[in-house]
Amino acid sequence: MELFGTLKGTLLAGAVVAASTTAALAEFPERNIEIIHPWGPGNAMAMSQVVAKAMGEELGTDMPVISLPGAAGTKAQTTAMGKPADGYTVFEGYVTPLVLQPILGNADWNFKDFKPLSAAVANAFAIAGQVDEGRWSSFEEMMA
């Protein structure tokens, strides 16, 4: 009887190892990949949905674009950072939440905390002032 109990325990342990090995070898993705969008619905989100649809078709899964507007992108950034780093959440980064909010002291992350994956579109956004502006001569001075 004790031999049967030992054999049963060994088989059970082997089954657990086999199941965990199968899970580890499963192909990515096994479920939807969410794209966290830091702005409200509109043209930018429509572009994100076009890109997400093409990416999802390539990967064989749905990639819903989740709109989380608020706090100049920090709401979405914080939400994305709270998700596991398992490849099933992608943050649609933008200069405001990634770079400007930390500079302004509104966020406790740094752009170096993230790995850029791709630039799907180009944005010509810039902050500029007139040449004869006398109140500030740099972004830091303007923010101060």
C-alpha positions as a Markdown table, in Angstrom:
| # | Residue | x | y | z |
|---|---|---|---|---|
| 1 | Met | 0.0 | 0.0 | 0.0 |
| 2 | Glu | 2.8 | 2.4 | 0.8 |
| 3 | Leu | 4.5 | 1.7 | -2.5 |
| 4 | Phe | 1.2 | 2.6 | -4.3 |
| 5 | Gly | 1.0 | 5.8 | -2.3 |
| 6 | Thr | 4.5 | 6.7 | -3.3 |
| 7 | Leu | 3.9 | 5.8 | -6.9 |
| 8 | Lys | 0.7 | 7.9 | -6.8 |
| 9 | Gly | 2.5 | 10.9 | -5.3 |
| 10 | Thr | 5.3 | 10.6 | -8.0 |
| 11 | Leu | 2.7 | 10.4 | -10.8 |
| 12 | Leu | 0.9 | 13.4 | -9.3 |
| 13 | Ala | 4.2 | 15.4 | -9.1 |
| 14 | Gly | 5.0 | 14.4 | -12.7 |
| 15 | Ala | 1.6 | 15.6 | -13.9 |
| 16 | Val | 2.1 | 18.9 | -12.1 |
| 17 | Val | 5.5 | 19.3 | -13.8 |
| 18 | Ala | 4.1 | 18.4 | -17.2 |
| 19 | Ala | 1.2 | 20.8 | -16.8 |
| 20 | Ser | 3.4 | 23.7 | -15.8 |
| 21 | Thr | 5.9 | 22.9 | -18.6 |
| 22 | Thr | 3.0 | 22.9 | -21.1 |
| 23 | Ala | 1.8 | 26.3 | -19.7 |
| 24 | Ala | 5.3 | 27.7 | -20.0 |
| 25 | Leu | 5.6 | 26.5 | -23.6 |
| 26 | Ala | 2.2 | 28.0 | -24.7 |
| 27 | Glu | 2.4 | 30.3 | -27.6 |
| 28 | Phe | 2.0 | 34.0 | -27.0 |
| 29 | Pro | -0.6 | 35.5 | -27.0 |
| 30 | Glu | -3.1 | 33.2 | -25.2 |
| 31 | Arg | -5.6 | 36.1 | -24.6 |
| 32 | Asn | -6.3 | 39.7 | -25.7 |
| 33 | Ile | -3.7 | 42.3 | -25.4 |
| 34 | Glu | -5.0 | 45.6 | -24.1 |
| 35 | Ile | -3.7 | 48.9 | -25.4 |
| 36 | Ile | -4.1 | 51.7 | -22.8 |
| 37 | His | -4.8 | 55.0 | -24.6 |
| 38 | Pro | -4.2 | 58.1 | -22.5 |
| 39 | Trp | -6.8 | 60.4 | -24.2 |
| 40 | Gly | -10.5 | 60.4 | -24.9 |
| 41 | Pro | -12.1 | 59.1 | -28.1 |
| 42 | Gly | -11.3 | 61.1 | -31.2 |
| 43 | Asn | -8.8 | 61.1 | -34.1 |
| 44 | Ala | -5.9 | 59.8 | -32.1 |
| 45 | Met | -7.8 | 56.9 | -30.7 |
| 46 | Ala | -9.2 | 56.1 | -34.2 |
| 47 | Met | -5.6 | 55.9 | -35.4 |
| 48 | Ser | -4.7 | 53.6 | -32.4 |
| 49 | Gln | -7.6 | 51.4 | -33.3 |
| 50 | Val | -6.5 | 51.0 | -36.9 |
| 51 | Val | -3.0 | 50.1 | -35.7 |
| 52 | Ala | -4.4 | 47.7 | -33.0 |
| 53 | Lys | -6.6 | 45.9 | -35.6 |
| 54 | Ala | -3.6 | 45.3 | -37.9 |
| 55 | Met | -1.4 | 44.2 | -34.9 |
| 56 | Gly | -4.2 | 41.9 | -33.6 |
| 57 | Glu | -4.6 | 40.3 | -37.0 |
| 58 | Glu | -0.8 | 39.6 | -37.2 |
| 59 | Leu | -0.8 | 38.1 | -33.7 |
| 60 | Gly | -4.1 | 36.3 | -34.0 |
| 61 | Thr | -5.8 | 38.0 | -31.1 |
| 62 | Asp | -8.0 | 41.0 | -30.3 |
| 63 | Met | -6.2 | 44.2 | -29.2 |
| 64 | Pro | -8.9 | 46.5 | -27.7 |
| 65 | Val | -7.9 | 50.1 | -27.2 |
| 66 | Ile | -9.0 | 51.2 | -23.8 |
| 67 | Ser | -9.4 | 55.0 | -23.4 |
| 68 | Leu | -8.5 | 56.3 | -20.0 |
| 69 | Pro | -8.3 | 60.1 | -20.2 |
| 70 | Gly | -7.4 | 62.3 | -17.3 |
| 71 | Ala | -4.6 | 64.1 | -15.5 |
| 72 | Ala | -2.8 | 64.8 | -18.8 |
| 73 | Gly | -2.2 | 61.1 | -19.4 |
| 74 | Thr | -1.0 | 60.2 | -15.9 |
| 75 | Lys | -4.2 | 58.3 | -15.2 |
| 76 | Ala | -3.7 | 55.9 | -18.1 |
| 77 | Gln | 0.1 | 55.7 | -17.4 |
| 78 | Thr | -0.5 | 54.8 | -13.7 |
| 79 | Thr | -3.2 | 52.2 | -14.7 |
| 80 | Ala | -0.8 | 50.6 | -17.2 |
| 81 | Met | 2.1 | 50.5 | -14.7 |
| 82 | Gly | -0.2 | 48.7 | -12.2 |
| 83 | Lys | -0.7 | 45.8 | -14.6 |
| 84 | Pro | 1.6 | 42.8 | -14.7 |
| 85 | Ala | 4.6 | 43.2 | -17.0 |
| 86 | Asp | 3.5 | 40.1 | -19.0 |
| 87 | Gly | 3.0 | 41.5 | -22.5 |
| 88 | Tyr | -0.8 | 41.7 | -22.2 |
| 89 | Thr | -0.9 | 45.4 | -21.5 |
| 90 | Val | 0.7 | 48.0 | -23.8 |
| 91 | Phe | 0.8 | 51.7 | -23.0 |
| 92 | Glu | 0.4 | 54.1 | -25.8 |
| 93 | Gly | 3.0 | 56.5 | -24.7 |
| 94 | Tyr | 3.0 | 60.2 | -25.5 |
| 95 | Val | 5.4 | 63.0 | -24.5 |
| 96 | Thr | 3.0 | 64.5 | -21.8 |
| 97 | Pro | 2.7 | 61.5 | -19.5 |
| 98 | Leu | 6.1 | 60.0 | -20.3 |
| 99 | Val | 8.3 | 63.0 | -20.1 |
| 100 | Leu | 6.6 | 66.3 | -19.2 |
| 101 | Gln | 4.6 | 65.1 | -16.2 |
| 102 | Pro | 7.7 | 63.8 | -14.4 |
| 103 | Ile | 9.6 | 67.1 | -15.2 |
| 104 | Leu | 6.7 | 69.0 | -13.7 |
| 105 | Gly | 6.7 | 66.9 | -10.6 |
| 106 | Asn | 3.3 | 65.3 | -11.3 |
| 107 | Ala | 4.6 | 61.7 | -11.7 |
| 108 | Asp | 7.2 | 59.5 | -9.9 |
| 109 | Trp | 8.5 | 57.7 | -13.0 |
| 110 | Asn | 11.1 | 58.6 | -15.6 |
| 111 | Phe | 11.1 | 57.9 | -19.3 |
| 112 | Lys | 14.0 | 55.5 | -18.7 |
| 113 | Asp | 11.5 | 53.2 | -16.8 |
| 114 | Phe | 10.0 | 52.2 | -20.1 |
| 115 | Lys | 11.1 | 50.4 | -23.2 |
| 116 | Pro | 9.9 | 52.0 | -26.5 |
| 117 | Leu | 8.5 | 49.4 | -28.9 |
| 118 | Ser | 7.6 | 51.3 | -31.9 |
| 119 | Ala | 6.6 | 54.7 | -33.2 |
| 120 | Ala | 3.4 | 54.1 | -35.2 |
| 121 | Val | 3.0 | 57.7 | -36.2 |
| 122 | Ala | 5.1 | 60.9 | -36.1 |
| 123 | Asn | 3.9 | 64.0 | -34.2 |
| 124 | Ala | 5.3 | 67.4 | -35.0 |
| 125 | Phe | 4.2 | 68.9 | -31.6 |
| 126 | Ala | 6.7 | 71.3 | -30.1 |
| 127 | Ile | 6.7 | 74.0 | -27.5 |
| 128 | Ala | 8.1 | 77.3 | -28.8 |
| 129 | Gly | 8.1 | 81.0 | -27.9 |
| 130 | Gln | 8.7 | 84.1 | -29.9 |
| 131 | Val | 12.3 | 85.1 | -30.4 |
| 132 | Asp | 11.9 | 88.4 | -28.5 |
| 133 | Glu | 10.1 | 86.7 | -25.5 |
| 134 | Gly | 11.6 | 88.2 | -22.4 |
| 135 | Arg | 9.9 | 86.2 | -19.6 |
| 136 | Trp | 11.8 | 82.9 | -20.2 |
| 137 | Ser | 14.4 | 81.4 | -22.5 |
| 138 | Ser | 13.9 | 77.7 | -21.8 |
| 139 | Phe | 11.2 | 75.2 | -20.9 |
| 140 | Glu | 12.4 | 75.0 | -17.3 |
| 141 | Glu | 12.2 | 78.8 | -16.9 |
| 142 | Met | 8.7 | 78.8 | -18.4 |
| 143 | Met | 7.6 | 76.1 | -15.9 |
| 144 | Ala | 9.1 | 77.9 | -13.0 |
